[in-house]
Amino acid sequence: MEATDNAAVVAVLSLLTGYEEMKTVGYQKLSIDGDSERIGYVSFLLFQWMNNIFEKGSKGRIDESDFEPLSRENTTEVFTNRLQTCWDEEKAATKGSEQKPQLWRSVIKMIYLKDAVITVLLYLASLLWRLSRPLFLGYLISSLMETEPHKSFLLYGFVTAMGICGYIGATAVHHYAYRCDVYGIGIGSALKGLIYQKVLMLNKTELLKFTTGRVIDLVSNDVQRLEDHAVMMGFSAFLDFFLLLPIIVVLLVYFIGWQALMGVTCLVLLMPYFAGLSCVFAVLRLRTT
């Protein structure tokens, strides 16, 4: 027991030492947007607010003070408090019943409807770009391959539409990825904060049951996966399956014929296989000690 207590003391001292070293290095907390001017609509749409960072990065090292101020609604504190409120409501709703509270429901509830609608609209804009691009190209190529190519305003209109759709689609893709990344990092930080708060509420006896740093390692390894891929892949997979796949099937049958459905059939047959592998992988991760 004395050895375990000494290990816990050493762990706390190491954390304090690391904190003091961080203070001596000169870490400064990033300010929020209340201390600076708000970004204009054109700058936000074209990501012009990133120009200063790229310019400084091309000349030398980027410091923490060079980054743009963090908006208040995107801070870890706001995300953590929002998730804590949703989790408390989930526990209160399932109290006294056989149903257990589910953390994933709390995570879904913490996503505002406005943000979800904007994200879906951005995805739909990128979806229209992906669908219209091959159709425009196919029509132009078929027109140019005719024995007597004819020039018409319709062809010029298609070329102009390709440029406009390309601009709208590229902008939508970047903003869609940006919003998903921001929400992914926010949800990951909120989950970490929620678990850290739970760890701080445990007594010394419960904490000593785990190896020093074991809880932090498990939390970091699992939750950090949300920061880059979970939100984006979740939205993309859901919308691709219910929106993009049916449209592609209809277009393939209309332009090519039923023979083109062989590839779609193979994809549909492979989906349960990959879903089963994902379930097996999740079960194996739960057994990790």
DONU-357702 format. One line per 3 residues: number of its first residue (from 1); their letters; for each residue y, z negated, x of N, C-alpha, C. Coordinates in Angstrom, 3 decimals. Layout:
N
NUM	a	Y/Z/X/Y/Z/X/Y/Z/X | ... $
% end
This chain:
289
1	mea	-1.211/0.000/0.832/0.000/0.000/0.000/1.256/0.000/0.863 | 1.227/-0.731/1.966/2.398/-0.773/2.840/2.673/0.599/3.435 | 1.599/1.309/3.793/1.795/2.651/4.345/2.424/3.584/3.315 $
4	tdn	1.993/3.454/2.068/2.563/4.294/1.008/4.021/3.962/0.767 | 4.336/2.646/0.768/5.733/2.240/0.600/6.590/2.769/1.737 | 6.058/2.703/2.954/6.817/3.213/4.095/7.058/4.716/3.967 $
7	aav	6.048/5.431/3.467/6.216/6.875/3.279/7.299/7.174/2.251 | 7.326/6.384/1.184/8.358/6.588/0.163/9.744/6.295/0.720 | 9.838/5.233/1.521/11.128/4.889/2.125/11.585/5.990/3.070 $
10	vav	10.631/6.515/3.864/10.968/7.592/4.790/11.446/8.832/4.033 | 10.803/9.122/2.892/11.208/10.282/2.094/12.627/10.119/1.571 | 12.950/8.923/1.078/14.302/8.673/0.574/15.325/8.785/1.692 $
13	lsl	14.989/8.204/2.862/15.906/8.273/3.996/16.120/9.715/4.452 | 15.058/10.517/4.406/15.199/11.919/4.804/16.113/12.674/3.844 | 16.000/12.361/2.542/16.890/12.997/1.571/18.343/12.602/1.810 $
16	ltg	18.550/11.304/2.078/19.909/10.844/2.347/20.455/11.456/3.625 | 19.605/11.575/4.637/20.038/12.170/5.893/20.408/13.635/5.702 | 19.566/14.350/4.919/19.879/15.746/4.640/21.175/15.892/3.872 $
19	yee	21.434/14.944/2.959/22.678/14.991/2.195/23.878/14.758/3.107 | 23.753/13.795/4.043/24.850/13.527/4.961/25.095/14.725/5.873 | 23.991/15.380/6.316/24.165/16.548/7.157/24.857/17.665/6.396 $
22	mkt	24.519/17.809/5.108/25.153/18.833/4.295/26.645/18.548/4.143 | 27.007/17.278/4.052/28.415/16.927/3.924/29.168/17.236/5.211 | 28.520/16.973/6.362/29.191/17.221/7.630/29.362/18.706/7.894 $
25	vgy	28.433/19.531/7.383/28.558/20.964/7.578/29.774/21.504/6.834 | 30.142/20.856/5.747/31.320/21.272/5.007/31.007/22.007/3.730 | 29.937/21.618/3.057/29.591/22.257/1.787/30.667/21.961/0.762 $
28	qkl	31.113/22.998/0.064/32.139/22.854/-0.958/31.608/23.408/-2.269 | 31.789/22.637/-3.321/31.340/23.055/-4.643/32.212/24.192/-5.142 | 31.560/25.225/-5.676/32.298/26.354/-6.215/33.043/25.941/-7.474 $
31	sid	34.256/26.425/-7.602/35.056/26.086/-8.768/34.613/26.928/-9.950 | 35.111/26.556/-11.123/34.820/27.322/-12.333/36.012/28.196/-12.654 | 35.829/29.055/-13.661/36.852/30.055/-13.919/38.126/29.476/-14.500 $
34	gds	38.149/28.192/-14.800/39.375/27.595/-15.293/40.441/27.479/-14.233 | 40.021/27.568/-12.952/40.953/27.446/-11.847/41.463/28.789/-11.360 | 41.034/29.874/-11.949/41.441/31.186/-11.483/41.662/32.106/-12.677 $
37	eri	42.135/33.314/-12.373/42.385/34.282/-13.422/41.067/34.839/-13.952 | 41.082/35.141/-15.230/39.879/35.701/-15.835/39.755/37.182/-15.468 | 38.525/37.648/-15.428/38.253/39.029/-15.065/38.583/39.937/-16.239 $
40	gyv	39.240/41.076/-15.957/39.578/42.022/-16.999/38.356/42.757/-17.514 | 38.514/43.419/-18.653/37.393/44.123/-19.270/36.928/45.294/-18.408 | 37.885/46.061/-17.866/37.509/47.201/-17.028/36.831/46.729/-15.753 $
43	sfl	37.366/45.675/-15.156/36.759/45.127/-13.944/35.359/44.608/-14.209 | 35.182/43.959/-15.358/33.855/43.454/-15.704/32.886/44.590/-16.005 | 33.372/45.637/-16.675/32.509/46.752/-17.048/32.033/47.525/-15.827 $
46	lfq	32.913/47.720/-14.855/32.591/48.510/-13.668/32.225/47.649/-12.463 | 32.113/46.347/-12.658/31.778/45.412/-11.574/32.790/45.488/-10.426 | 34.065/45.740/-10.761/35.086/45.786/-9.725/35.377/44.415/-9.136 $
49	wmn	35.018/43.354/-9.849/35.256/42.009/-9.343/34.355/41.689/-8.153 | 33.392/42.568/-7.858/32.535/42.387/-6.691/33.055/43.109/-5.454 | 34.139/43.876/-5.594/34.625/44.673/-4.468/35.048/43.808/-3.288 $
52	nif	35.724/42.692/-3.563/36.180/41.835/-2.465/35.009/41.259/-1.676 | 33.938/40.907/-2.377/32.768/40.351/-1.691/32.121/41.402/-0.801 | 31.986/42.633/-1.307/31.392/43.698/-0.493/32.286/44.042/0.697 $
55	ekg	33.592/44.011/0.487/34.511/44.315/1.579/34.432/43.260/2.678 | 34.398/41.991/2.286/34.272/40.929/3.287/32.900/40.951/3.953 | 31.865/41.271/3.179/30.531/41.331/3.759/30.371/42.449/4.768 $
58	skg	31.099/43.559/4.578/31.017/44.660/5.539/31.729/44.345/6.850 | 32.634/43.367/6.812/33.384/43.012/8.017/32.776/41.848/8.781 | 32.014/41.022/8.107/31.438/39.870/8.794/30.672/38.982/7.838 $
61	rid	30.553/37.741/8.214/29.765/36.776/7.450/30.501/36.356/6.180 | 29.738/36.172/5.107/30.292/35.719/3.833/30.100/34.218/3.710 | 31.181/33.507/3.430/31.120/32.061/3.227/31.029/31.751/1.737 $
64	esd	30.771/30.484/1.436/30.646/30.072/0.037/31.956/30.220/-0.719 | 33.059/30.049/-0.017/34.360/30.155/-0.672/34.721/31.594/-1.028 | 33.982/32.574/-0.490/34.276/33.973/-0.773/33.727/34.438/-2.116 $
67	fep	32.786/33.697/-2.677/32.195/34.102/-3.944/33.160/33.838/-5.097 | 32.971/34.612/-6.159/33.810/34.447/-7.339/33.517/33.109/-8.015 | 34.530/32.505/-8.636/34.308/31.223/-9.322/33.247/31.344/-10.404 $
70	lsr	32.478/30.300/-10.559/31.411/30.271/-11.555/31.989/29.912/-12.918 | 31.626/30.686/-13.921/32.108/30.396/-15.267/31.484/29.108/-15.787 | 32.216/28.437/-16.654/31.777/27.134/-17.153/30.458/27.227/-17.915 $
73	ent	30.286/28.269/-18.717/29.074/28.364/-19.528/27.835/28.704/-18.710 | 28.017/29.104/-17.456/26.876/29.448/-16.611/26.540/28.369/-15.589 | 27.127/27.205/-15.708/26.837/26.126/-14.770/25.502/25.466/-15.102 $
76	tev	24.914/24.847/-14.084/23.628/24.169/-14.273/23.745/23.016/-15.257 | 24.873/22.328/-15.224/25.069/21.193/-16.130/25.016/21.628/-17.586 | 25.669/22.738/-17.908/25.693/23.216/-19.289/24.301/23.648/-19.730 $
79	ftn	23.597/24.384/-18.881/22.242/24.822/-19.229/21.298/23.637/-19.385 | 21.400/22.664/-18.488/20.508/21.504/-18.559/20.776/20.674/-19.805 | 22.043/20.445/-20.114/22.373/19.679/-21.320/21.928/20.405/-22.590 $
82	rlq	22.066/21.730/-22.585/21.630/22.493/-23.751/20.117/22.397/-23.937 | 19.372/22.513/-22.827/17.916/22.403/-22.925/17.498/20.991/-23.299 | 18.202/19.988/-22.782/17.882/18.609/-23.125/18.094/18.359/-24.618 $
85	tcw	19.171/18.911/-25.173/19.426/18.759/-26.607/18.337/19.439/-27.440 | 17.967/20.661/-27.049/16.908/21.368/-27.785/15.567/20.652/-27.658 | 15.299/20.064/-26.495/14.038/19.345/-26.295/14.005/18.068/-27.123 $
88	dee	15.126/17.375/-27.203/15.193/16.180/-28.046/14.992/16.534/-29.518 | 15.582/17.641/-29.951/15.389/18.078/-31.335/13.936/18.472/-31.587 | 13.297/19.095/-30.605/11.891/19.479/-30.754/11.002/18.252/-30.866 $
91	kaa	11.263/17.234/-30.063/10.470/16.008/-30.139/10.705/15.277/-31.454 | 11.958/15.289/-31.926/12.245/14.630/-33.203/11.602/15.369/-34.374 | 11.525/16.704/-34.285/10.937/17.483/-35.381/9.426/17.294/-35.474 $
94	tkg	8.771/17.065/-34.341/7.310/16.900/-34.339/6.878/15.437/-34.343 | 7.834/14.537/-34.415/7.489/13.118/-34.409/6.812/12.733/-35.730 | 5.729/11.997/-35.638/4.992/11.572/-36.814/4.005/12.589/-37.342 $
97	seq	3.843/13.717/-36.662/2.883/14.736/-37.084/1.890/14.988/-35.956 | 0.825/15.690/-36.284/-0.189/16.000/-35.284/0.254/17.098/-34.326 | 1.264/17.818/-34.677/1.744/18.897/-33.824/2.490/18.335/-32.621 $
100	kpq	2.198/18.864/-31.448/2.846/18.412/-30.224/4.113/19.223/-29.970 | 5.117/18.609/-29.374/6.330/19.370/-29.034/6.031/20.405/-27.959 | 6.596/21.576/-28.111/6.377/22.675/-27.183/7.679/22.980/-26.449 $
103	lwr	7.589/22.994/-25.118/8.782/23.235/-24.320/9.272/24.666/-24.471 | 8.355/25.612/-24.649/8.764/27.007/-24.750/9.623/27.251/-25.983 | 9.384/26.489/-27.062/10.245/26.631/-28.242/11.659/26.141/-27.941 $
106	svi	11.764/25.084/-27.155/13.085/24.585/-26.776/13.817/25.587/-25.896 | 13.082/26.257/-25.011/13.702/27.265/-24.150/14.226/28.427/-24.979 | 13.459/28.848/-25.989/13.907/29.947/-26.852/15.124/29.532/-27.676 $
109	kmi	15.137/28.295/-28.164/16.257/27.833/-28.985/17.552/27.718/-28.186 | 17.448/27.494/-26.875/18.662/27.333/-26.073/19.361/28.667/-25.803 | 18.699/29.781/-26.118/19.317/31.091/-25.951/20.163/31.393/-27.184 $
112	ylk	21.444/31.603/-26.988/22.339/31.882/-28.102/22.003/33.240/-28.730 | 22.180/33.316/-30.043/21.907/34.556/-30.761/22.832/35.678/-30.293 | 24.078/35.345/-29.992/25.033/36.348/-29.526/24.568/36.968/-28.219 $
115	dav	24.128/36.137/-27.275/23.659/36.660/-25.991/22.402/37.503/-26.162 | 21.513/37.073/-27.052/20.293/37.847/-27.289/20.608/39.208/-27.899 | 21.560/39.251/-28.837/21.933/40.520/-29.474/22.569/41.459/-28.459 $
118	itv	23.470/40.932/-27.622/24.113/41.769/-26.604/23.078/42.317/-25.627 | 22.133/41.488/-25.226/21.091/41.935/-24.302/20.235/43.025/-24.921 | 19.888/42.871/-26.194/19.085/43.888/-26.877/19.865/45.195/-27.013 $
121	lly	21.156/45.115/-27.329/21.968/46.325/-27.451/22.089/47.048/-26.115 | 22.248/46.302/-25.038/22.291/46.925/-23.711/20.970/47.612/-23.390 | 19.890/46.967/-23.771/18.585/47.584/-23.528/18.419/48.850/-24.363 $
124	las	18.881/48.826/-25.606/18.778/50.014/-26.456/19.600/51.166/-25.885 | 20.765/50.856/-25.305/21.572/51.905/-24.680/20.832/52.534/-23.498 | 20.214/51.698/-22.677/19.425/52.241/-21.565/18.195/52.988/-22.071 $
127	llw	17.637/52.541/-23.198/16.478/53.220/-23.782/16.850/54.619/-24.270 | 17.997/54.742/-24.927/18.448/56.056/-25.381/18.689/56.991/-24.209 | 19.183/56.436/-23.107/19.403/57.257/-21.914/18.074/57.762/-21.357 $
130	rls	17.082/56.891/-21.297/15.779/57.299/-20.772/15.096/58.322/-21.667 | 15.327/58.227/-22.982/14.703/59.176/-23.904/15.442/60.509/-23.959 | 16.761/60.480/-23.921/17.542/61.706/-24.053/17.536/62.539/-22.774 $
133	rpl	17.400/61.911/-21.628/17.457/62.654/-20.363/16.366/63.717/-20.259 | 15.079/63.400/-20.477/14.068/64.471/-20.394/14.204/65.519/-21.499 | 14.707/65.113/-22.672/14.893/66.094/-23.749/15.980/67.099/-23.391 $
136	flg	17.099/66.614/-22.858/18.171/67.515/-22.436/17.705/68.427/-21.305 | 17.020/67.848/-20.330/16.538/68.654/-19.210/15.528/69.699/-19.674 | 14.644/69.309/-20.583/13.665/70.271/-21.088/14.308/71.436/-21.810 $
139	yli	15.320/71.151/-22.605/16.004/72.232/-23.322/16.748/73.146/-22.353 | 17.415/72.559/-21.354/18.146/73.378/-20.391/17.202/74.253/-19.578 | 16.084/73.687/-19.137/15.132/74.470/-18.342/14.528/75.600/-19.170 $
142	ssl	14.176/75.303/-20.418/13.618/76.351/-21.282/14.641/77.450/-21.550 | 15.913/77.090/-21.649/16.954/78.099/-21.870/17.164/78.961/-20.632 | 17.113/78.341/-19.444/17.309/79.095/-18.210/16.112/79.975/-17.866 $
145	met	14.933/79.628/-18.368/13.729/80.411/-18.066/13.529/81.583/-19.016 | 14.414/81.775/-19.950/14.300/82.909/-20.861/14.562/84.215/-20.121 | 14.019/85.295/-20.630/14.202/86.598/-19.980/15.666/87.018/-19.955 $
148	eph	16.377/86.691/-20.983/17.807/86.986/-21.045/18.561/85.690/-21.309 | 18.888/84.968/-20.229/19.613/83.702/-20.417/20.951/83.958/-21.108 | 21.274/83.157/-22.061/22.513/83.303/-22.801/23.354/82.043/-22.620 $
151	ksf	24.615/82.266/-22.493/25.547/81.158/-22.342/26.143/80.824/-23.708 | 26.185/79.567/-23.997/26.746/79.130/-25.273/27.395/77.769/-25.075 | 28.242/77.433/-26.025/28.894/76.130/-25.961/27.887/74.996/-26.129 $
154	lly	26.735/75.303/-26.754/25.722/74.267/-26.936/25.155/73.807/-25.595 | 24.941/74.768/-24.675/24.437/74.402/-23.350/25.457/73.557/-22.596 | 26.723/73.944/-22.648/27.757/73.139/-22.006/27.843/71.753/-22.643 $
157	gfv	27.630/71.718/-23.951/27.628/70.412/-24.614/26.479/69.536/-24.162 | 25.304/70.150/-23.930/24.165/69.384/-23.436/24.433/68.828/-22.041 | 25.035/69.655/-21.189/25.349/69.189/-19.830/26.351/68.043/-19.880 $
160	tam	27.375/68.191/-20.718/28.351/67.106/-20.857/27.707/65.846/-21.417 | 26.830/66.023/-22.403/26.138/64.869/-22.983/25.244/64.187/-21.960 | 24.620/64.968/-21.068/23.803/64.367/-20.013/24.643/63.482/-19.101 $
163	gic	25.845/63.959/-18.754/26.716/63.150/-17.905/27.176/61.877/-18.592 | 27.563/62.002/-19.863/28.021/60.821/-20.602/26.881/59.828/-20.802 | 25.722/60.337/-21.201/24.569/59.446/-21.405/24.133/58.801/-20.098 $
166	gyi	24.233/59.556/-18.992/23.889/58.977/-17.701/24.811/57.834/-17.318 | 26.115/58.014/-17.563/27.067/56.942/-17.259/26.818/55.723/-18.137 | 26.638/55.952/-19.441/26.392/54.830/-20.356/25.076/54.138/-20.017 $
169	gat	24.044/54.918/-19.728/22.751/54.329/-19.409/22.769/53.526/-18.126 | 23.411/54.064/-17.076/23.474/53.330/-15.808/24.260/52.035/-15.962 | 25.377/52.093/-16.693/26.157/50.873/-16.923/25.362/49.856/-17.726 $
172	avh	24.657/50.328/-18.750/23.858/49.412/-19.570/22.730/48.782/-18.770 | 22.082/49.558/-17.900/20.990/49.015/-17.089/21.488/47.911/-16.166 | 22.621/48.129/-15.518/23.142/47.125/-14.590/23.585/45.862/-15.320 $
175	hya	24.249/46.019/-16.453/24.677/44.832/-17.200/23.485/44.121/-17.834 | 22.492/44.871/-18.252/21.277/44.254/-18.792/20.574/43.431/-17.718 | 20.435/44.002/-16.522/19.804/43.264/-15.425/20.644/42.055/-15.021 $
178	yrc	21.965/42.215/-15.036/22.847/41.104/-14.655/22.722/39.944/-15.632 | 22.743/40.239/-16.923/22.643/39.176/-17.924/21.274/38.505/-17.877 | 20.224/39.284/-17.668/18.886/38.691/-17.571/18.766/37.799/-16.343 $
181	dvy	19.343/38.230/-15.228/19.301/37.406/-14.022/20.070/36.104/-14.216 | 21.248/36.200/-14.832/22.046/34.994/-15.055/21.302/34.016/-15.956 | 20.726/34.523/-17.032/19.983/33.644/-17.935/18.707/33.132/-17.284 $
184	gig	18.059/33.961/-16.484/16.858/33.502/-15.792/17.150/32.370/-14.826 | 18.220/32.514/-14.050/18.609/31.443/-13.127/19.026/30.201/-13.899 | 19.756/30.396/-15.007/20.184/29.247/-15.804/19.021/28.500/-16.429 $
187	igs	18.060/29.236/-16.990/16.892/28.581/-17.585/16.056/27.895/-16.517 | 15.895/28.558/-15.353/15.158/27.917/-14.268/15.821/26.637/-13.799 | 17.153/26.662/-13.659/17.875/25.456/-13.254/17.781/24.371/-14.317 $
190	alk	17.819/24.768/-15.596/17.717/23.784/-16.675/16.346/23.118/-16.691 | 15.293/23.896/-16.476/13.949/23.313/-16.436/13.793/22.363/-15.258 | 14.334/22.753/-14.114/14.286/21.861/-12.956/15.059/20.578/-13.236 $
193	gli	16.257/20.731/-13.811/17.047/19.542/-14.120/16.372/18.639/-15.125 | 15.711/19.231/-16.122/15.006/18.432/-17.129/13.858/17.646/-16.503 | 13.119/18.285/-15.610/11.993/17.604/-14.973/12.483/16.574/-13.968 $
196	yqk	13.542/16.884/-13.249/14.090/15.917/-12.299/14.587/14.665/-13.014 | 15.219/14.854/-14.171/15.650/13.689/-14.946/14.459/12.850/-15.384 | 13.374/13.519/-15.748/12.161/12.793/-16.129/11.583/12.039/-14.941 $
199	vlm	11.612/12.657/-13.762/11.086/11.998/-12.561/11.903/10.760/-12.223 | 13.221/10.856/-12.372/14.073/9.709/-12.057/13.853/8.545/-13.014 | 13.333/8.813/-14.210/13.079/7.751/-15.183/11.743/7.051/-14.953 $
202	lnk	10.894/7.611/-14.078/9.603/6.985/-13.802/9.785/5.760/-12.922 | 8.865/4.817/-13.066/8.935/3.628/-12.230/8.270/3.892/-10.883 | 8.363/2.921/-10.010/7.852/3.080/-8.654/6.345/3.238/-8.638 $
205	tel	5.650/2.562/-9.533/4.186/2.639/-9.561/3.712/4.047/-9.892 | 4.369/4.698/-10.849/3.979/6.051/-11.218/4.306/7.049/-10.110 | 5.451/6.850/-9.447/5.835/7.778/-8.387/4.904/7.702/-7.192 $
208	lkf	4.399/6.499/-6.896/3.528/6.327/-5.736/2.150/6.933/-5.945 | 1.843/7.380/-7.168/0.558/8.031/-7.407/0.525/9.445/-6.836 | 1.693/9.993/-6.526/1.773/11.358/-6.021/2.152/11.335/-4.554 $
211	ttg	1.685/12.351/-3.843/2.065/12.506/-2.448/3.552/12.814/-2.365 | 4.187/12.347/-1.316/5.620/12.538/-1.152/5.971/14.024/-1.168 | 6.855/14.387/-2.062/7.288/15.773/-2.180/6.401/16.648/-3.029 $
214	rvi	5.279/16.109/-3.518/4.340/16.938/-4.272/4.936/17.402/-5.595 | 5.603/16.507/-6.302/6.193/16.860/-7.593/7.271/17.923/-7.418 | 8.109/17.749/-6.406/9.181/18.707/-6.171/8.607/20.077/-5.823 $
217	dlv	7.554/20.121/-5.020/6.941/21.395/-4.647/6.380/22.119/-5.863 | 5.681/21.384/-6.736/5.101/22.002/-7.926/6.181/22.551/-8.842 | 7.232/21.773/-9.036/8.318/22.210/-9.910/9.004/23.445/-9.339 $
220	snd	9.297/23.421/-8.048/10.004/24.533/-7.431/9.170/25.809/-7.453 | 7.886/25.701/-7.159/7.035/26.886/-7.101/6.849/27.525/-8.466 | 6.776/26.715/-9.521/6.532/27.254/-10.860/7.807/27.750/-11.529 $
223	vqr	8.866/26.965/-11.435/10.070/27.282/-12.197/10.866/28.404/-11.562 | 10.824/28.544/-10.242/11.647/29.552/-9.593/11.231/30.975/-9.965 | 10.038/31.144/-10.543/9.608/32.464/-10.980/10.465/32.981/-12.136 $
226	led	11.124/32.087/-12.846/11.980/32.517/-13.954/13.258/33.171/-13.470 | 13.668/32.889/-12.255/15.006/33.250/-11.825/15.207/34.755/-11.710 | 14.159/35.502/-11.384/14.341/36.919/-11.130/13.658/37.828/-12.139 $
229	hav	12.533/37.387/-12.696/11.708/38.330/-13.432/11.395/37.918/-14.865 | 11.295/36.638/-15.151/10.723/36.223/-16.431/11.532/36.731/-17.619 | 12.840/36.508/-17.598/13.658/36.912/-18.741/13.687/38.427/-18.874 $
232	mmg	13.915/39.114/-17.760/13.988/40.569/-17.815/12.661/41.180/-18.236 | 11.561/40.708/-17.660/10.255/41.257/-18.002/9.873/40.915/-19.438 | 10.281/39.735/-19.906/9.967/39.368/-21.278/10.655/40.272/-22.281 $
235	fsa	11.969/40.481/-22.105/12.700/41.372/-22.996/12.175/42.801/-22.888 | 11.972/43.273/-21.656/11.557/44.662/-21.457/10.181/44.924/-22.046 | 9.233/44.018/-21.789/7.876/44.232/-22.299/7.853/44.227/-23.824 $
238	fld	8.582/43.308/-24.434/8.598/43.219/-25.896/9.231/44.459/-26.518 | 10.389/44.858/-25.994/11.094/45.989/-26.583/10.415/47.308/-26.255 | 9.841/47.428/-25.061/9.128/48.658/-24.717/7.932/48.877/-25.635 $
241	ffl	7.238/47.809/-25.945/6.029/47.943/-26.764/6.361/48.316/-28.202 | 7.413/47.722/-28.759/7.716/47.937/-30.170/8.701/49.077/-30.419 | 9.429/49.514/-29.398/10.423/50.568/-29.596/10.109/51.828/-28.803 $
244	llp	9.910/51.665/-27.500/9.753/52.842/-26.648/8.415/53.538/-26.855 | 7.338/52.773/-26.936/6.009/53.379/-27.055/5.842/54.215/-28.322 | 6.241/53.726/-29.522/6.102/54.589/-30.713/6.917/55.872/-30.630 $
247	iiv	8.138/55.790/-30.074/8.966/56.994/-29.965/8.325/58.003/-29.022 | 7.788/57.528/-27.907/7.138/58.428/-26.950/5.917/59.101/-27.573 | 5.143/58.342/-28.332/3.955/58.914/-28.979/4.351/60.025/-29.945 $
250	vll	5.381/59.798/-30.743/5.830/60.821/-31.701/6.320/62.072/-30.975 | 7.096/61.893/-29.906/7.609/63.045/-29.162/6.489/63.819/-28.474 | 5.507/63.117/-27.935/4.387/63.798/-27.285/3.592/64.636/-28.277 $
253	vyf	3.333/64.077/-29.441/2.585/64.826/-30.460/3.388/66.026/-30.957 | 4.695/65.874/-31.092/5.527/66.953/-31.627/5.676/68.107/-30.631 | 5.916/67.793/-29.350/6.189/68.840/-28.373/4.931/69.370/-27.687 $
256	igw	3.915/68.542/-27.493/2.732/68.952/-26.728/1.510/69.084/-27.620 | 1.260/68.088/-28.435/0.072/68.101/-29.278/-0.735/66.832/-29.111 | -1.828/66.779/-29.861/-2.633/65.560/-29.832/-3.312/65.353/-28.484 $
259	qal	-3.451/66.426/-27.658/-4.094/66.266/-26.362/-3.336/65.294/-25.460 | -2.028/65.192/-25.660/-1.235/64.299/-24.817/-1.478/62.831/-25.126 | -2.153/62.553/-26.226/-2.405/61.164/-26.596/-3.540/60.530/-25.798 $
262	mgv	-4.235/61.297/-24.973/-5.317/60.726/-24.180/-4.782/59.686/-23.198 | -3.651/59.980/-22.586/-3.057/59.007/-21.669/-2.594/57.756/-22.389 | -2.017/57.917/-23.583/-1.587/56.757/-24.368/-2.790/55.915/-24.781 $
265	tcl	-3.883/56.580/-25.159/-5.101/55.845/-25.529/-5.646/55.044/-24.356 | -5.641/55.647/-23.176/-6.097/54.930/-21.976/-5.222/53.717/-21.704 | -3.901/53.871/-21.891/-2.993/52.744/-21.672/-3.249/51.622/-22.666 $
268	vll	-3.483/51.983/-23.934/-3.755/50.969/-24.958/-5.052/50.228/-24.659 | -6.054/50.936/-24.138/-7.317/50.286/-23.796/-7.185/49.368/-22.586 | -6.264/49.680/-21.692/-6.084/48.850/-20.502/-5.256/47.595/-20.783 $
271	mpy	-4.471/47.602/-21.855/-3.618/46.449/-22.147/-4.415/45.167/-22.365 | -5.514/45.149/-23.153/-6.298/43.903/-23.266/-6.881/43.444/-21.937 | -7.218/44.406/-21.074/-7.769/44.049/-19.762/-6.744/43.278/-18.939 $
274	fag	-5.517/43.792/-18.872/-4.478/43.110/-18.109/-4.081/41.792/-18.769 | -4.100/41.740/-20.100/-3.802/40.482/-20.792/-4.856/39.430/-20.479 | -6.133/39.847/-20.437/-7.193/38.903/-20.080/-7.065/38.399/-18.662 $
277	lsc	-6.708/39.291/-17.733/-6.496/38.854/-16.353/-5.344/37.863/-16.257 | -4.295/38.075/-17.035/-3.169/37.133/-17.021/-3.593/35.761/-17.524 | -4.417/35.719/-18.570/-4.902/34.429/-19.084/-5.772/33.718/-18.060 $
280	vfa	-6.654/34.465/-17.395/-7.506/33.855/-16.365/-6.657/33.321/-15.217 | -5.655/34.084/-14.825/-4.767/33.649/-13.750/-4.018/32.379/-14.141 | -3.566/32.300/-15.409/-2.862/31.100/-15.871/-3.778/29.884/-15.878 $
283	vlr	-5.041/30.071/-16.292/-5.998/28.952/-16.296/-6.257/28.458/-14.885 | -6.387/29.373/-13.937/-6.626/28.973/-12.552/-5.428/28.230/-11.972 | -4.224/28.633/-12.375/-3.031/27.927/-11.883/-2.969/26.507/-12.438 $
286	lrt	-3.416/26.324/-13.677/-3.412/24.981/-14.256/-4.403/24.064/-13.553 | -5.436/24.626/-12.961/-6.412/23.818/-12.241/-5.966/23.466/-10.832 | -4.846/24.038/-10.387/-4.364/23.780/-9.034/-3.922/22.326/-8.920 $
289	t	-4.356/21.664/-7.890/-4.005/20.258/-7.673/-3.171/20.121/-6.429 $
% end
